[in-house]
Amino acid sequence: MKRLPAVASFAAVFLAIPLCAIAQAVQQEVAPPPAECIAALSRPFDGGLDPRIEPDCDSTAFYYGIGRDRDYDAAKSCALIERINHVEAKDGSPFPGAGILSMIYANGDGTPRDINLAKRFVCENKEAATSETAARLQVLDNIAKTPQTAGRYSLCGVATTSLTLGWCASLQLRVADGKRYDEMVKIVDKLSPAGVEAFKKLQAAEGDYEAARSQKEIDLTGAARGVWVLQEQDRVRTQFVSDLKLFSTPNYSQPVTLATVDALINKDYTSVRVNGAKIFLGTTITVAGVDETQAAWLKYRDAWRAFEGVVNPAVSSDAVATQISRERLTQLHKLSIMY
């Protein structure tokens, strides 16, 4: 596994821990598995264990190459340990243990393809809805019939319930965080000690802003609310890394002035504060929540100015603030015209 730099970052947190349960996900009713599972579960299996694998390993990280090189052999051994320890039953995730094993054997990842074994592991997932299990078994049947053209099997490719969709969104965020982290390392490794300290403060401000934005300005009604939160976190993080690279562009400038953008922000922000009770009726968004996010965003913008002042002093502070303000303007405008 590659060593992570000492810089504290939101990505490092996600790379260092297994997938966490989504608090907003709605538990689904568990019905008896399809009849086909009776035969699938009766098939014997002894996959063997790799003695190099630690008992608290993360098969998902090995399988998708999150924070380390992709290693199907390690993913398989780790999944076997998770299966023995019933990790999936402890946190509700469809990936650890049987979930990863079903994909490994369905796709022949690092081991000969075995559709019958893949079915067994699909059926071992007692948390899955019956309809979802049946759909997965059908996909495996299609692979068995036309293995050359059927494509790869993925748990998220057969996700139909809010719970599974939430976990898949969490996985997608985790994979994206790994890629973003690699991009940030290339930038941060070149910074001076003063630049690294400024970067830490910027990240702290980004974390506060991201939390407020994804929790306070996203409508959390509905079964898929966990997905919406994760998707918004992904958008904010993607923009963060994009801005890191953007502000390093030689002679970076903006086509509009900060005063112009701020005037438009104030217009939409005032509209939200005045009409919020009507605009947000029937949602979880409140004017107080928007106020909280706006305050966090202002600190975030100031942190960008301070950071770029250290690492790119030739770049106009107003140009940096203008870009961050244009991003916020888009968010506020959408809030102001929700209904």
C-alpha positions as CSV (number, residue, x, y, z in Angstrom):
1,M,0.0,0.0,0.0
2,K,1.4,3.4,-0.9
3,R,2.2,5.7,2.0
4,L,-0.1,8.6,2.4
5,P,1.6,12.0,2.9
6,A,1.3,13.7,6.2
7,V,-1.0,16.4,5.0
8,A,-4.4,16.0,6.7
9,S,-7.1,15.9,4.1
10,F,-10.7,14.9,3.7
11,A,-9.6,12.3,1.2
12,A,-7.2,10.7,3.6
13,V,-10.1,10.1,6.0
14,F,-12.1,8.3,3.4
15,L,-9.1,6.3,2.2
16,A,-8.2,5.1,5.7
17,I,-11.5,3.6,6.8
18,P,-14.0,1.1,5.4
19,L,-17.3,2.2,3.8
20,C,-19.5,3.7,6.5
21,A,-23.2,3.1,6.8
22,I,-25.4,5.9,5.4
23,A,-27.5,7.3,8.2
24,Q,-30.2,8.4,5.9
25,A,-30.7,5.1,4.2
26,V,-34.1,3.4,4.7
27,Q,-33.9,-0.2,5.8
28,Q,-35.8,-2.5,3.4
29,E,-38.0,-5.4,4.3
30,V,-36.2,-8.7,4.0
31,A,-38.2,-11.4,2.3
32,P,-37.3,-15.1,1.7
33,P,-34.7,-15.5,-1.1
34,P,-35.6,-16.8,-4.5
35,A,-36.0,-20.6,-4.8
36,E,-32.9,-20.8,-6.9
37,C,-30.8,-19.9,-3.8
38,I,-31.6,-23.2,-2.1
39,A,-29.5,-25.0,-4.6
40,A,-26.9,-22.3,-4.8
41,L,-26.3,-22.3,-1.0
42,S,-26.0,-26.0,-0.9
43,R,-22.8,-26.0,-3.0
44,P,-19.7,-26.6,-1.0
45,F,-17.0,-23.9,-0.9
46,D,-13.5,-23.7,0.5
47,G,-11.6,-20.8,-1.0
48,G,-8.5,-20.8,1.2
49,L,-6.9,-17.8,2.9
50,D,-3.8,-15.8,2.2
51,P,-1.6,-15.7,5.4
52,R,-0.3,-12.3,4.4
53,I,-3.7,-10.7,4.9
54,E,-4.4,-8.9,8.1
55,P,-7.7,-9.9,9.9
56,D,-9.0,-6.3,9.7
57,C,-8.3,-5.8,6.0
58,D,-10.7,-4.1,3.6
59,S,-11.7,-6.2,0.5
60,T,-13.5,-3.3,-1.1
61,A,-10.3,-1.2,-1.0
62,F,-8.3,-4.0,-2.6
63,Y,-10.9,-4.8,-5.2
64,Y,-11.4,-1.2,-6.4
65,G,-7.8,0.0,-5.8
66,I,-8.7,2.6,-3.2
67,G,-5.6,4.0,-1.5
68,R,-3.5,1.2,-2.8
69,D,-2.9,-0.8,-6.0
70,R,-5.8,-3.0,-7.1
71,D,-5.1,-6.6,-6.0
72,Y,-7.8,-9.2,-6.7
73,D,-5.9,-12.0,-4.8
74,A,-5.8,-9.8,-1.7
75,A,-9.4,-8.8,-2.2
76,K,-10.5,-12.4,-2.4
77,S,-8.6,-13.4,0.8
78,C,-9.8,-10.4,2.6
79,A,-13.4,-11.0,1.6
80,L,-13.1,-14.6,2.9
81,I,-12.0,-13.2,6.3
82,E,-14.9,-10.7,6.2
83,R,-17.3,-13.5,5.3
84,I,-16.1,-15.6,8.3
85,N,-16.5,-12.5,10.6
86,H,-19.9,-11.6,9.1
87,V,-18.7,-8.0,8.5
88,E,-21.5,-7.3,6.1
89,A,-24.1,-8.1,8.8
90,K,-22.4,-5.7,11.2
91,D,-22.6,-2.6,9.0
92,G,-25.2,-3.5,6.4
93,S,-22.9,-3.0,3.4
94,P,-23.4,-5.3,0.4
95,F,-19.7,-5.2,-0.5
96,P,-17.6,-6.9,2.3
97,G,-17.4,-10.7,2.2
98,A,-19.9,-12.3,-0.1
99,G,-20.5,-9.2,-2.2
100,I,-16.9,-8.9,-3.3
101,L,-16.6,-12.6,-3.7
102,S,-19.7,-12.7,-6.0
103,M,-18.0,-10.1,-8.3
104,I,-14.7,-11.9,-8.2
105,Y,-16.1,-15.3,-9.3
106,A,-18.7,-13.8,-11.7
107,N,-15.9,-11.9,-13.6
108,G,-13.0,-14.2,-13.1
109,D,-11.0,-11.5,-11.4
110,G,-7.7,-13.2,-10.4
111,T,-9.4,-16.6,-10.3
112,P,-11.2,-18.8,-12.8
113,R,-14.8,-17.6,-13.5
114,D,-17.3,-19.7,-11.6
115,I,-20.9,-18.6,-12.1
116,N,-22.3,-21.2,-9.7
117,L,-20.1,-19.9,-6.9
118,A,-21.0,-16.3,-7.8
119,K,-24.7,-17.3,-7.3
120,R,-23.9,-18.8,-4.0
121,F,-22.4,-15.5,-2.8
122,V,-25.3,-13.5,-4.2
123,C,-27.7,-15.7,-2.2
124,E,-25.6,-15.3,1.0
125,N,-26.5,-11.7,1.2
126,K,-29.5,-11.9,3.5
127,E,-29.8,-8.1,3.7
128,A,-30.7,-7.9,0.0
129,A,-34.3,-7.5,-1.2
130,T,-35.7,-10.5,-2.9
131,S,-36.2,-8.6,-6.2
132,E,-32.6,-7.5,-6.1
133,T,-31.3,-11.0,-5.5
134,A,-33.4,-12.3,-8.3
135,A,-32.1,-9.6,-10.7
136,R,-28.5,-10.4,-9.8
137,L,-29.1,-14.1,-10.5
138,Q,-30.6,-13.2,-13.9
139,V,-27.5,-11.2,-14.8
140,L,-25.3,-14.1,-13.8
141,D,-27.4,-16.5,-16.0
142,N,-26.9,-14.1,-18.9
143,I,-23.2,-14.1,-18.3
144,A,-23.2,-17.9,-18.3
145,K,-25.0,-18.0,-21.6
146,T,-22.9,-15.4,-23.4
147,P,-19.7,-14.9,-21.4
148,Q,-17.9,-13.1,-24.2
149,T,-20.5,-10.4,-24.7
150,A,-22.4,-10.1,-21.5
151,G,-20.0,-7.6,-19.9
152,R,-18.9,-7.5,-16.3
153,Y,-21.0,-8.2,-13.2
154,S,-21.3,-5.4,-10.6
155,L,-23.4,-5.1,-7.5
156,C,-24.1,-1.5,-8.3
157,G,-25.1,-2.5,-11.9
158,V,-28.1,-4.3,-10.3
159,A,-29.0,-1.8,-7.6
160,T,-32.7,-1.2,-7.3
161,T,-33.3,-0.3,-3.6
162,S,-32.6,2.9,-1.8
163,L,-30.3,1.1,0.6
164,T,-28.1,-0.4,-2.1
165,L,-28.1,2.8,-4.2
166,G,-26.9,4.6,-1.1
167,W,-24.1,2.2,-0.6
168,C,-23.1,2.4,-4.2
169,A,-23.0,6.2,-4.0
170,S,-20.8,5.9,-1.0
171,L,-18.5,3.6,-2.9
172,Q,-18.4,6.0,-5.9
173,L,-17.5,8.8,-3.5
174,R,-14.7,6.7,-2.0
175,V,-13.3,5.8,-5.4
176,A,-13.4,9.4,-6.5
177,D,-11.7,10.5,-3.3
178,G,-8.8,8.2,-4.1
179,K,-8.3,9.8,-7.5
180,R,-8.7,13.3,-6.1
181,Y,-6.2,12.5,-3.4
182,D,-3.6,11.4,-5.9
183,E,-4.1,14.7,-7.7
184,M,-3.8,16.7,-4.5
185,V,-0.6,15.0,-3.5
186,K,1.1,16.1,-6.7
187,I,0.2,19.7,-5.8
188,V,0.9,19.6,-2.1
189,D,4.2,17.8,-2.3
190,K,5.6,20.9,-4.1
191,L,4.5,23.4,-1.5
192,S,6.7,25.1,1.1
193,P,6.1,24.5,4.8
194,A,4.1,27.7,4.9
195,G,2.1,26.6,1.9
196,V,1.3,23.2,3.6
197,E,0.1,25.0,6.7
198,A,-2.1,27.3,4.6
199,F,-3.4,24.2,2.7
200,K,-4.4,22.6,6.0
201,K,-6.4,25.6,7.0
202,L,-8.0,25.7,3.5
203,Q,-9.0,22.0,3.9
204,A,-10.5,22.6,7.3
205,A,-12.6,25.4,5.9
206,E,-13.6,23.2,2.9
207,G,-14.7,20.5,5.3
208,D,-17.0,22.9,7.3
209,Y,-18.5,24.3,4.1
210,E,-19.0,20.9,2.5
211,A,-20.8,19.6,5.6
212,A,-23.1,22.6,5.8
213,R,-23.8,22.6,2.1
214,S,-24.6,18.9,1.8
215,Q,-26.7,18.7,5.0
216,K,-28.4,22.1,5.1
217,E,-29.0,23.0,1.5
218,I,-30.0,19.6,0.1
219,D,-33.6,18.4,0.5
220,L,-33.4,15.3,2.7
221,T,-36.9,14.1,2.2
222,G,-37.4,10.8,0.4
223,A,-35.8,7.4,0.6
224,A,-32.8,8.4,-1.5
225,R,-31.7,11.3,0.7
226,G,-28.4,9.6,1.6
227,V,-27.6,9.4,-2.1
228,W,-28.2,13.2,-2.6
229,V,-25.9,14.0,0.3
230,L,-23.1,11.9,-1.1
231,Q,-23.5,13.3,-4.6
232,E,-23.3,16.8,-3.3
233,Q,-20.2,16.0,-1.3
234,D,-18.7,14.6,-4.5
235,R,-19.5,17.8,-6.4
236,V,-18.0,20.1,-3.8
237,R,-14.8,18.0,-3.6
238,T,-14.4,17.8,-7.3
239,Q,-14.7,21.5,-7.6
240,F,-12.2,22.0,-4.8
241,V,-9.5,20.0,-6.7
242,S,-10.5,21.6,-10.0
243,D,-9.9,25.1,-8.4
244,L,-6.6,24.0,-7.0
245,K,-5.4,23.3,-10.5
246,L,-7.2,26.3,-12.0
247,F,-5.5,28.9,-9.8
248,S,-2.1,27.5,-10.9
249,T,-2.8,28.5,-14.5
250,P,-0.3,31.2,-15.6
251,N,-1.7,34.7,-15.6
252,Y,-5.0,33.5,-14.1
253,S,-7.8,36.1,-14.3
254,Q,-11.5,36.4,-14.4
255,P,-13.8,38.0,-17.1
256,V,-16.0,39.7,-14.5
257,T,-15.3,41.6,-11.4
258,L,-15.8,40.4,-7.8
259,A,-18.2,43.3,-7.2
260,T,-20.4,42.2,-10.1
261,V,-20.7,38.6,-8.8
262,D,-21.2,39.6,-5.2
263,A,-24.1,41.9,-6.2
264,L,-25.8,38.9,-7.9
265,I,-25.1,36.7,-4.8
266,N,-26.6,39.3,-2.5
267,K,-29.7,39.5,-4.8
268,D,-30.3,35.7,-4.6
269,Y,-29.4,35.5,-1.0
270,T,-31.8,38.2,-0.1
271,S,-34.5,36.4,-2.1
272,V,-33.9,33.2,-0.2
273,R,-34.0,34.9,3.2
274,V,-37.2,36.8,2.4
275,N,-39.1,34.1,0.6
276,G,-37.5,31.0,2.2
277,A,-40.6,29.9,4.1
278,K,-42.5,29.6,0.8
279,I,-39.6,28.4,-1.3
280,F,-38.6,25.6,1.0
281,L,-42.1,24.5,2.0
282,G,-42.2,20.7,2.2
283,T,-38.4,20.2,2.2
284,T,-35.8,19.9,5.0
285,I,-34.1,23.1,3.8
286,T,-34.5,26.2,6.0
287,V,-33.4,29.8,5.9
288,A,-31.4,29.2,9.0
289,G,-29.6,26.3,7.2
290,V,-28.8,28.6,4.3
291,D,-27.5,31.2,6.7
292,E,-25.2,28.7,8.3
293,T,-23.9,27.5,4.9
294,Q,-23.4,31.1,3.7
295,A,-21.3,31.8,6.8
296,A,-19.2,28.7,6.3
297,W,-18.8,29.6,2.6
298,L,-17.5,33.1,3.4
299,K,-14.8,31.6,5.6
300,Y,-14.0,29.1,2.9
301,R,-13.6,31.9,0.4
302,D,-11.3,33.8,2.8
303,A,-9.3,30.6,3.2
304,W,-8.8,30.4,-0.5
305,R,-7.5,34.0,-0.6
306,A,-5.1,33.3,2.2
307,F,-3.9,30.0,0.6
308,E,-3.3,31.5,-2.8
309,G,-1.7,34.5,-1.3
310,V,1.0,32.2,0.1
311,V,1.5,29.7,-2.8
312,N,0.6,32.0,-5.8
313,P,1.1,35.6,-4.7
314,A,1.1,36.8,-8.3
315,V,-2.5,35.7,-8.7
316,S,-5.0,38.4,-8.0
317,S,-6.8,37.8,-4.7
318,D,-10.0,39.2,-6.2
319,A,-9.8,36.8,-9.2
320,V,-9.6,33.9,-6.8
321,A,-12.5,35.2,-4.7
322,T,-14.5,35.8,-7.9
323,Q,-14.2,32.2,-9.0
324,I,-15.3,30.9,-5.6
325,S,-18.1,33.4,-5.6
326,R,-19.3,32.3,-9.1
327,E,-19.6,28.8,-7.8
328,R,-21.6,29.9,-4.8
329,L,-23.8,32.1,-7.0
330,T,-24.9,29.0,-9.0
331,Q,-25.9,27.3,-5.8
332,L,-27.9,30.2,-4.4
333,H,-29.6,30.9,-7.6
334,K,-30.9,27.4,-7.8
335,L,-32.1,27.7,-4.2
336,S,-33.9,30.9,-5.0
337,I,-35.9,29.4,-7.8
338,M,-36.6,25.9,-6.3
339,Y,-40.4,26.5,-6.5
